[in-house]
Amino acid sequence: MNEMRKITVEVPEQDLLEAQALTGEGVTETVRAALRKMRGIRAQQEALKLRGKVKFGVDLMALRKLED
């Protein structure tokens, strides 16, 4: 895991309470979950930029043989 940083943030109380209800965790884990979610969104955005630029072929019959 990366080096940890201690931060202080001010957030709307209701937003935090709702987020904690969703995660079922405390403040720290809820904030970490939100940051991981943001990182995932960024990865999806980067992947979408590649749409139509990456070419790859799939041999359907070969894949079916692998399943057997």
PDB file of N, CA, C and O in Angstrom:
ATOM      1  N   MET A   1       0.828  -1.175   0.000  1.00  0.00           N
ATOM      2  CA  MET A   1       0.000   0.000   0.000  1.00  0.00           C
ATOM      3  C   MET A   1       0.878   1.246   0.000  1.00  0.00           C
ATOM      4  O   MET A   1       2.019   1.213   0.461  1.00  0.00           O
ATOM      5  N   ASN A   2       0.347   2.324  -0.511  1.00  0.00           N
ATOM      6  CA  ASN A   2       1.100   3.575  -0.579  1.00  0.00           C
ATOM      7  C   ASN A   2       1.287   4.189   0.797  1.00  0.00           C
ATOM      8  O   ASN A   2       0.643   3.802   1.772  1.00  0.00           O
ATOM      9  N   GLU A   3       2.186   5.153   0.841  1.00  0.00           N
ATOM     10  CA  GLU A   3       2.418   5.888   2.081  1.00  0.00           C
ATOM     11  C   GLU A   3       1.132   6.603   2.487  1.00  0.00           C
ATOM     12  O   GLU A   3       0.398   7.102   1.635  1.00  0.00           O
ATOM     13  N   MET A   4       0.868   6.649   3.766  1.00  0.00           N
ATOM     14  CA  MET A   4      -0.357   7.264   4.274  1.00  0.00           C
ATOM     15  C   MET A   4      -0.118   8.742   4.555  1.00  0.00           C
ATOM     16  O   MET A   4       0.979   9.154   4.931  1.00  0.00           O
ATOM     17  N   ARG A   5      -1.180   9.530   4.362  1.00  0.00           N
ATOM     18  CA  ARG A   5      -1.167  10.955   4.712  1.00  0.00           C
ATOM     19  C   ARG A   5      -2.335  11.242   5.627  1.00  0.00           C
ATOM     20  O   ARG A   5      -3.440  10.745   5.413  1.00  0.00           O
ATOM     21  N   LYS A   6      -2.095  12.029   6.628  1.00  0.00           N
ATOM     22  CA  LYS A   6      -3.175  12.443   7.520  1.00  0.00           C
ATOM     23  C   LYS A   6      -3.711  13.768   6.988  1.00  0.00           C
ATOM     24  O   LYS A   6      -2.949  14.691   6.702  1.00  0.00           O
ATOM     25  N   ILE A   7      -5.050  13.849   6.858  1.00  0.00           N
ATOM     26  CA  ILE A   7      -5.671  15.051   6.321  1.00  0.00           C
ATOM     27  C   ILE A   7      -6.807  15.503   7.230  1.00  0.00           C
ATOM     28  O   ILE A   7      -7.313  14.732   8.046  1.00  0.00           O
ATOM     29  N   THR A   8      -7.189  16.739   7.078  1.00  0.00           N
ATOM     30  CA  THR A   8      -8.365  17.269   7.755  1.00  0.00           C
ATOM     31  C   THR A   8      -9.278  17.818   6.671  1.00  0.00           C
ATOM     32  O   THR A   8      -8.854  18.637   5.856  1.00  0.00           O
ATOM     33  N   VAL A   9     -10.513  17.377   6.658  1.00  0.00           N
ATOM     34  CA  VAL A   9     -11.465  17.868   5.665  1.00  0.00           C
ATOM     35  C   VAL A   9     -12.766  18.234   6.357  1.00  0.00           C
ATOM     36  O   VAL A   9     -13.140  17.652   7.375  1.00  0.00           O
ATOM     37  N   GLU A  10     -13.438  19.206   5.781  1.00  0.00           N
ATOM     38  CA  GLU A  10     -14.769  19.556   6.251  1.00  0.00           C
ATOM     39  C   GLU A  10     -15.753  19.101   5.197  1.00  0.00           C
ATOM     40  O   GLU A  10     -15.638  19.463   4.026  1.00  0.00           O
ATOM     41  N   VAL A  11     -16.724  18.304   5.615  1.00  0.00           N
ATOM     42  CA  VAL A  11     -17.734  17.784   4.700  1.00  0.00           C
ATOM     43  C   VAL A  11     -19.112  18.005   5.313  1.00  0.00           C
ATOM     44  O   VAL A  11     -19.251  18.074   6.534  1.00  0.00           O
ATOM     45  N   PRO A  12     -20.121  18.115   4.469  1.00  0.00           N
ATOM     46  CA  PRO A  12     -21.477  18.231   5.017  1.00  0.00           C
ATOM     47  C   PRO A  12     -21.813  17.002   5.861  1.00  0.00           C
ATOM     48  O   PRO A  12     -21.610  15.867   5.429  1.00  0.00           O
ATOM     49  N   GLU A  13     -22.321  17.235   7.049  1.00  0.00           N
ATOM     50  CA  GLU A  13     -22.592  16.147   7.990  1.00  0.00           C
ATOM     51  C   GLU A  13     -23.531  15.097   7.399  1.00  0.00           C
ATOM     52  O   GLU A  13     -23.299  13.897   7.549  1.00  0.00           O
ATOM     53  N   GLN A  14     -24.593  15.550   6.726  1.00  0.00           N
ATOM     54  CA  GLN A  14     -25.555  14.602   6.170  1.00  0.00           C
ATOM     55  C   GLN A  14     -24.916  13.717   5.103  1.00  0.00           C
ATOM     56  O   GLN A  14     -25.201  12.522   5.030  1.00  0.00           O
ATOM     57  N   ASP A  15     -24.049  14.309   4.273  1.00  0.00           N
ATOM     58  CA  ASP A  15     -23.351  13.514   3.251  1.00  0.00           C
ATOM     59  C   ASP A  15     -22.509  12.423   3.902  1.00  0.00           C
ATOM     60  O   ASP A  15     -22.507  11.276   3.455  1.00  0.00           O
ATOM     61  N   LEU A  16     -21.797  12.791   4.956  1.00  0.00           N
ATOM     62  CA  LEU A  16     -20.956  11.816   5.652  1.00  0.00           C
ATOM     63  C   LEU A  16     -21.800  10.727   6.296  1.00  0.00           C
ATOM     64  O   LEU A  16     -21.466   9.545   6.206  1.00  0.00           O
ATOM     65  N   LEU A  17     -22.878  11.113   6.938  1.00  0.00           N
ATOM     66  CA  LEU A  17     -23.741  10.117   7.586  1.00  0.00           C
ATOM     67  C   LEU A  17     -24.323   9.138   6.569  1.00  0.00           C
ATOM     68  O   LEU A  17     -24.369   7.933   6.816  1.00  0.00           O
ATOM     69  N   GLU A  18     -24.761   9.653   5.439  1.00  0.00           N
ATOM     70  CA  GLU A  18     -25.317   8.774   4.403  1.00  0.00           C
ATOM     71  C   GLU A  18     -24.249   7.851   3.827  1.00  0.00           C
ATOM     72  O   GLU A  18     -24.503   6.674   3.570  1.00  0.00           O
ATOM     73  N   ALA A  19     -23.049   8.397   3.627  1.00  0.00           N
ATOM     74  CA  ALA A  19     -21.959   7.575   3.103  1.00  0.00           C
ATOM     75  C   ALA A  19     -21.585   6.484   4.098  1.00  0.00           C
ATOM     76  O   ALA A  19     -21.336   5.344   3.705  1.00  0.00           O
ATOM     77  N   GLN A  20     -21.544   6.825   5.380  1.00  0.00           N
ATOM     78  CA  GLN A  20     -21.227   5.834   6.406  1.00  0.00           C
ATOM     79  C   GLN A  20     -22.315   4.769   6.488  1.00  0.00           C
ATOM     80  O   GLN A  20     -22.020   3.596   6.715  1.00  0.00           O
ATOM     81  N   ALA A  21     -23.554   5.166   6.308  1.00  0.00           N
ATOM     82  CA  ALA A  21     -24.642   4.188   6.318  1.00  0.00           C
ATOM     83  C   ALA A  21     -24.476   3.221   5.150  1.00  0.00           C
ATOM     84  O   ALA A  21     -24.763   2.030   5.272  1.00  0.00           O
ATOM     85  N   LEU A  22     -24.015   3.738   4.031  1.00  0.00           N
ATOM     86  CA  LEU A  22     -23.810   2.903   2.853  1.00  0.00           C
ATOM     87  C   LEU A  22     -22.659   1.920   3.049  1.00  0.00           C
ATOM     88  O   LEU A  22     -22.774   0.744   2.705  1.00  0.00           O
ATOM     89  N   THR A  23     -21.548   2.407   3.604  1.00  0.00           N
ATOM     90  CA  THR A  23     -20.376   1.541   3.776  1.00  0.00           C
ATOM     91  C   THR A  23     -20.468   0.682   5.024  1.00  0.00           C
ATOM     92  O   THR A  23     -19.883  -0.400   5.085  1.00  0.00           O
ATOM     93  N   GLY A  24     -21.201   1.163   6.018  1.00  0.00           N
ATOM     94  CA  GLY A  24     -21.244   0.443   7.289  1.00  0.00           C
ATOM     95  C   GLY A  24     -19.946   0.572   8.067  1.00  0.00           C
ATOM     96  O   GLY A  24     -19.678  -0.223   8.967  1.00  0.00           O
ATOM     97  N   GLU A  25     -19.151   1.556   7.730  1.00  0.00           N
ATOM     98  CA  GLU A  25     -17.838   1.754   8.351  1.00  0.00           C
ATOM     99  C   GLU A  25     -17.763   3.118   9.021  1.00  0.00           C
ATOM    100  O   GLU A  25     -18.704   3.910   8.968  1.00  0.00           O
ATOM    101  N   GLY A  26     -16.626   3.373   9.651  1.00  0.00           N
ATOM    102  CA  GLY A  26     -16.379   4.668  10.276  1.00  0.00           C
ATOM    103  C   GLY A  26     -15.953   5.700   9.249  1.00  0.00           C
ATOM    104  O   GLY A  26     -15.954   5.451   8.044  1.00  0.00           O
ATOM    105  N   VAL A  27     -15.591   6.858   9.759  1.00  0.00           N
ATOM    106  CA  VAL A  27     -15.237   7.981   8.887  1.00  0.00           C
ATOM    107  C   VAL A  27     -14.039   7.647   7.998  1.00  0.00           C
ATOM    108  O   VAL A  27     -14.092   7.843   6.784  1.00  0.00           O
ATOM    109  N   THR A  28     -12.969   7.148   8.596  1.00  0.00           N
ATOM    110  CA  THR A  28     -11.745   6.887   7.827  1.00  0.00           C
ATOM    111  C   THR A  28     -11.994   5.892   6.711  1.00  0.00           C
ATOM    112  O   THR A  28     -11.621   6.147   5.566  1.00  0.00           O
ATOM    113  N   GLU A  29     -12.614   4.770   7.017  1.00  0.00           N
ATOM    114  CA  GLU A  29     -12.857   3.764   5.984  1.00  0.00           C
ATOM    115  C   GLU A  29     -13.836   4.259   4.929  1.00  0.00           C
ATOM    116  O   GLU A  29     -13.725   3.890   3.760  1.00  0.00           O
ATOM    117  N   THR A  30     -14.785   5.085   5.324  1.00  0.00           N
ATOM    118  CA  THR A  30     -15.737   5.638   4.364  1.00  0.00           C
ATOM    119  C   THR A  30     -15.024   6.566   3.391  1.00  0.00           C
ATOM    120  O   THR A  30     -15.271   6.515   2.186  1.00  0.00           O
ATOM    121  N   VAL A  31     -14.144   7.411   3.908  1.00  0.00           N
ATOM    122  CA  VAL A  31     -13.379   8.317   3.032  1.00  0.00           C
ATOM    123  C   VAL A  31     -12.467   7.507   2.116  1.00  0.00           C
ATOM    124  O   VAL A  31     -12.347   7.817   0.931  1.00  0.00           O
ATOM    125  N   ARG A  32     -11.828   6.482   2.650  1.00  0.00           N
ATOM    126  CA  ARG A  32     -10.960   5.639   1.813  1.00  0.00           C
ATOM    127  C   ARG A  32     -11.766   4.960   0.710  1.00  0.00           C
ATOM    128  O   ARG A  32     -11.303   4.873  -0.428  1.00  0.00           O
ATOM    129  N   ALA A  33     -12.966   4.478   1.034  1.00  0.00           N
ATOM    130  CA  ALA A  33     -13.819   3.836   0.035  1.00  0.00           C
ATOM    131  C   ALA A  33     -14.187   4.826  -1.068  1.00  0.00           C
ATOM    132  O   ALA A  33     -14.199   4.477  -2.249  1.00  0.00           O
ATOM    133  N   ALA A  34     -14.488   6.068  -0.670  1.00  0.00           N
ATOM    134  CA  ALA A  34     -14.830   7.092  -1.662  1.00  0.00           C
ATOM    135  C   ALA A  34     -13.649   7.392  -2.570  1.00  0.00           C
ATOM    136  O   ALA A  34     -13.822   7.570  -3.776  1.00  0.00           O
ATOM    137  N   LEU A  35     -12.464   7.449  -2.009  1.00  0.00           N
ATOM    138  CA  LEU A  35     -11.270   7.705  -2.820  1.00  0.00           C
ATOM    139  C   LEU A  35     -10.996   6.552  -3.786  1.00  0.00           C
ATOM    140  O   LEU A  35     -10.620   6.780  -4.936  1.00  0.00           O
ATOM    141  N   ARG A  36     -11.184   5.307  -3.317  1.00  0.00           N
ATOM    142  CA  ARG A  36     -11.011   4.156  -4.215  1.00  0.00           C
ATOM    143  C   ARG A  36     -12.030   4.205  -5.338  1.00  0.00           C
ATOM    144  O   ARG A  36     -11.713   3.893  -6.486  1.00  0.00           O
ATOM    145  N   LYS A  37     -13.257   4.598  -5.009  1.00  0.00           N
ATOM    146  CA  LYS A  37     -14.308   4.711  -6.020  1.00  0.00           C
ATOM    147  C   LYS A  37     -13.925   5.742  -7.075  1.00  0.00           C
ATOM    148  O   LYS A  37     -14.125   5.515  -8.268  1.00  0.00           O
ATOM    149  N   MET A  38     -13.384   6.857  -6.648  1.00  0.00           N
ATOM    150  CA  MET A  38     -12.950   7.898  -7.579  1.00  0.00           C
ATOM    151  C   MET A  38     -11.828   7.384  -8.473  1.00  0.00           C
ATOM    152  O   MET A  38     -11.788   7.683  -9.667  1.00  0.00           O
ATOM    153  N   ARG A  39     -10.921   6.612  -7.889  1.00  0.00           N
ATOM    154  CA  ARG A  39      -9.824   6.037  -8.682  1.00  0.00           C
ATOM    155  C   ARG A  39     -10.379   5.081  -9.732  1.00  0.00           C
ATOM    156  O   ARG A  39      -9.883   5.035 -10.858  1.00  0.00           O
ATOM    157  N   GLY A  40     -11.406   4.319  -9.365  1.00  0.00           N
ATOM    158  CA  GLY A  40     -12.044   3.412 -10.318  1.00  0.00           C
ATOM    159  C   GLY A  40     -12.734   4.158 -11.446  1.00  0.00           C
ATOM    160  O   GLY A  40     -12.677   3.740 -12.602  1.00  0.00           O
ATOM    161  N   ILE A  41     -13.382   5.259 -11.108  1.00  0.00           N
ATOM    162  CA  ILE A  41     -14.040   6.075 -12.132  1.00  0.00           C
ATOM    163  C   ILE A  41     -12.999   6.619 -13.104  1.00  0.00           C
ATOM    164  O   ILE A  41     -13.224   6.639 -14.314  1.00  0.00           O
ATOM    165  N   ARG A  42     -11.878   7.053 -12.584  1.00  0.00           N
ATOM    166  CA  ARG A  42     -10.805   7.578 -13.443  1.00  0.00           C
ATOM    167  C   ARG A  42     -10.297   6.490 -14.393  1.00  0.00           C
ATOM    168  O   ARG A  42     -10.063   6.761 -15.571  1.00  0.00           O
ATOM    169  N   ALA A  43     -10.127   5.285 -13.901  1.00  0.00           N
ATOM    170  CA  ALA A  43      -9.670   4.172 -14.741  1.00  0.00           C
ATOM    171  C   ALA A  43     -10.687   3.880 -15.842  1.00  0.00           C
ATOM    172  O   ALA A  43     -10.312   3.599 -16.980  1.00  0.00           O
ATOM    173  N   GLN A  44     -11.976   3.946 -15.500  1.00  0.00           N
ATOM    174  CA  GLN A  44     -13.015   3.722 -16.512  1.00  0.00           C
ATOM    175  C   GLN A  44     -12.972   4.807 -17.576  1.00  0.00           C
ATOM    176  O   GLN A  44     -13.125   4.518 -18.762  1.00  0.00           O
ATOM    177  N   GLN A  45     -12.765   6.049 -17.164  1.00  0.00           N
ATOM    178  CA  GLN A  45     -12.679   7.149 -18.121  1.00  0.00           C
ATOM    179  C   GLN A  45     -11.494   6.955 -19.065  1.00  0.00           C
ATOM    180  O   GLN A  45     -11.611   7.182 -20.270  1.00  0.00           O
ATOM    181  N   GLU A  46     -10.358   6.537 -18.518  1.00  0.00           N
ATOM    182  CA  GLU A  46      -9.170   6.298 -19.342  1.00  0.00           C
ATOM    183  C   GLU A  46      -9.410   5.151 -20.320  1.00  0.00           C
ATOM    184  O   GLU A  46      -8.981   5.212 -21.472  1.00  0.00           O
ATOM    185  N   ALA A  47     -10.093   4.111 -19.861  1.00  0.00           N
ATOM    186  CA  ALA A  47     -10.390   2.978 -20.735  1.00  0.00           C
ATOM    187  C   ALA A  47     -11.331   3.402 -21.864  1.00  0.00           C
ATOM    188  O   ALA A  47     -11.176   2.958 -23.002  1.00  0.00           O
ATOM    189  N   LEU A  48     -12.300   4.254 -21.555  1.00  0.00           N
ATOM    190  CA  LEU A  48     -13.230   4.722 -22.583  1.00  0.00           C
ATOM    191  C   LEU A  48     -12.534   5.547 -23.655  1.00  0.00           C
ATOM    192  O   LEU A  48     -12.969   5.560 -24.806  1.00  0.00           O
ATOM    193  N   LYS A  49     -11.454   6.236 -23.288  1.00  0.00           N
ATOM    194  CA  LYS A  49     -10.688   7.004 -24.273  1.00  0.00           C
ATOM    195  C   LYS A  49     -10.074   6.090 -25.333  1.00  0.00           C
ATOM    196  O   LYS A  49      -9.803   6.528 -26.452  1.00  0.00           O
ATOM    197  N   LEU A  50      -9.855   4.820 -24.980  1.00  0.00           N
ATOM    198  CA  LEU A  50      -9.254   3.863 -25.904  1.00  0.00           C
ATOM    199  C   LEU A  50     -10.278   3.234 -26.835  1.00  0.00           C
ATOM    200  O   LEU A  50      -9.916   2.493 -27.748  1.00  0.00           O
ATOM    201  N   ARG A  51     -11.542   3.522 -26.611  1.00  0.00           N
ATOM    202  CA  ARG A  51     -12.613   2.912 -27.399  1.00  0.00           C
ATOM    203  C   ARG A  51     -12.380   3.147 -28.891  1.00  0.00           C
ATOM    204  O   ARG A  51     -12.243   4.283 -29.345  1.00  0.00           O
ATOM    205  N   GLY A  52     -12.338   2.050 -29.634  1.00  0.00           N
ATOM    206  CA  GLY A  52     -12.132   2.111 -31.075  1.00  0.00           C
ATOM    207  C   GLY A  52     -10.680   2.223 -31.489  1.00  0.00           C
ATOM    208  O   GLY A  52     -10.385   2.208 -32.684  1.00  0.00           O
ATOM    209  N   LYS A  53      -9.764   2.335 -30.543  1.00  0.00           N
ATOM    210  CA  LYS A  53      -8.345   2.491 -30.858  1.00  0.00           C
ATOM    211  C   LYS A  53      -7.553   1.203 -30.670  1.00  0.00           C
ATOM    212  O   LYS A  53      -6.449   1.065 -31.197  1.00  0.00           O
ATOM    213  N   VAL A  54      -8.111   0.272 -29.929  1.00  0.00           N
ATOM    214  CA  VAL A  54      -7.426  -0.990 -29.658  1.00  0.00           C
ATOM    215  C   VAL A  54      -8.091  -2.075 -30.476  1.00  0.00           C
ATOM    216  O   VAL A  54      -9.301  -2.281 -30.388  1.00  0.00           O
ATOM    217  N   LYS A  55      -7.302  -2.762 -31.265  1.00  0.00           N
ATOM    218  CA  LYS A  55      -7.828  -3.835 -32.100  1.00  0.00           C
ATOM    219  C   LYS A  55      -7.335  -5.173 -31.546  1.00  0.00           C
ATOM    220  O   LYS A  55      -6.150  -5.349 -31.261  1.00  0.00           O
ATOM    221  N   PHE A  56      -8.252  -6.086 -31.406  1.00  0.00           N
ATOM    222  CA  PHE A  56      -7.870  -7.437 -31.009  1.00  0.00           C
ATOM    223  C   PHE A  56      -8.899  -8.392 -31.570  1.00  0.00           C
ATOM    224  O   PHE A  56     -10.094  -8.103 -31.636  1.00  0.00           O
ATOM    225  N   GLY A  57      -8.394  -9.525 -31.965  1.00  0.00           N
ATOM    226  CA  GLY A  57      -9.261 -10.533 -32.553  1.00  0.00           C
ATOM    227  C   GLY A  57      -9.551 -11.641 -31.562  1.00  0.00           C
ATOM    228  O   GLY A  57      -8.729 -11.971 -30.706  1.00  0.00           O
ATOM    229  N   VAL A  58     -10.723 -12.202 -31.696  1.00  0.00           N
ATOM    230  CA  VAL A  58     -11.114 -13.293 -30.816  1.00  0.00           C
ATOM    231  C   VAL A  58     -11.500 -14.479 -31.687  1.00  0.00           C
ATOM    232  O   VAL A  58     -12.333 -14.366 -32.586  1.00  0.00           O
ATOM    233  N   ASP A  59     -10.885 -15.602 -31.407  1.00  0.00           N
ATOM    234  CA  ASP A  59     -11.229 -16.830 -32.113  1.00  0.00           C
ATOM    235  C   ASP A  59     -12.273 -17.547 -31.260  1.00  0.00           C
ATOM    236  O   ASP A  59     -11.943 -18.213 -30.279  1.00  0.00           O
ATOM    237  N   LEU A  60     -13.523 -17.400 -31.650  1.00  0.00           N
ATOM    238  CA  LEU A  60     -14.628 -17.937 -30.858  1.00  0.00           C
ATOM    239  C   LEU A  60     -14.512 -19.455 -30.688  1.00  0.00           C
ATOM    240  O   LEU A  60     -14.781 -19.974 -29.605  1.00  0.00           O
ATOM    241  N   MET A  61     -14.122 -20.154 -31.723  1.00  0.00           N
ATOM    242  CA  MET A  61     -14.011 -21.612 -31.623  1.00  0.00           C
ATOM    243  C   MET A  61     -12.905 -22.010 -30.630  1.00  0.00           C
ATOM    244  O   MET A  61     -13.065 -22.964 -29.869  1.00  0.00           O
ATOM    245  N   ALA A  62     -11.795 -21.282 -30.643  1.00  0.00           N
ATOM    246  CA  ALA A  62     -10.711 -21.580 -29.699  1.00  0.00           C
ATOM    247  C   ALA A  62     -11.167 -21.335 -28.267  1.00  0.00           C
ATOM    248  O   ALA A  62     -10.835 -22.107 -27.367  1.00  0.00           O
ATOM    249  N   LEU A  63     -11.924 -20.268 -28.052  1.00  0.00           N
ATOM    250  CA  LEU A  63     -12.437 -19.998 -26.716  1.00  0.00           C
ATOM    251  C   LEU A  63     -13.380 -21.088 -26.250  1.00  0.00           C
ATOM    252  O   LEU A  63     -13.356 -21.481 -25.084  1.00  0.00           O
ATOM    253  N   ARG A  64     -14.204 -21.574 -27.149  1.00  0.00           N
ATOM    254  CA  ARG A  64     -15.136 -22.638 -26.775  1.00  0.00           C
ATOM    255  C   ARG A  64     -14.398 -23.922 -26.422  1.00  0.00           C
ATOM    256  O   ARG A  64     -14.821 -24.653 -25.526  1.00  0.00           O
ATOM    257  N   LYS A  65     -13.305 -24.201 -27.111  1.00  0.00           N
ATOM    258  CA  LYS A  65     -12.511 -25.389 -26.794  1.00  0.00           C
ATOM    259  C   LYS A  65     -11.890 -25.280 -25.412  1.00  0.00           C
ATOM    260  O   LYS A  65     -11.754 -26.278 -24.704  1.00  0.00           O
ATOM    261  N   LEU A  66     -11.508 -24.044 -25.024  1.00  0.00           N
ATOM    262  CA  LEU A  66     -10.924 -23.837 -23.702  1.00  0.00           C
ATOM    263  C   LEU A  66     -11.932 -24.107 -22.595  1.00  0.00           C
ATOM    264  O   LEU A  66     -11.559 -24.542 -21.505  1.00  0.00           O
ATOM    265  N   GLU A  67     -13.212 -23.849 -22.870  1.00  0.00           N
ATOM    266  CA  GLU A  67     -14.253 -24.064 -21.878  1.00  0.00           C
ATOM    267  C   GLU A  67     -14.478 -25.544 -21.600  1.00  0.00           C
ATOM    268  O   GLU A  67     -14.871 -25.919 -20.495  1.00  0.00           O
ATOM    269  N   ASP A  68     -14.232 -26.380 -22.593  1.00  0.00           N
ATOM    270  CA  ASP A  68     -14.472 -27.830 -22.442  1.00  0.00           C
ATOM    271  C   ASP A  68     -13.472 -28.516 -21.574  1.00  0.00           C
ATOM    272  O   ASP A  68     -13.560 -29.727 -21.368  1.00  0.00           O
TER     273      ASP A  68
END
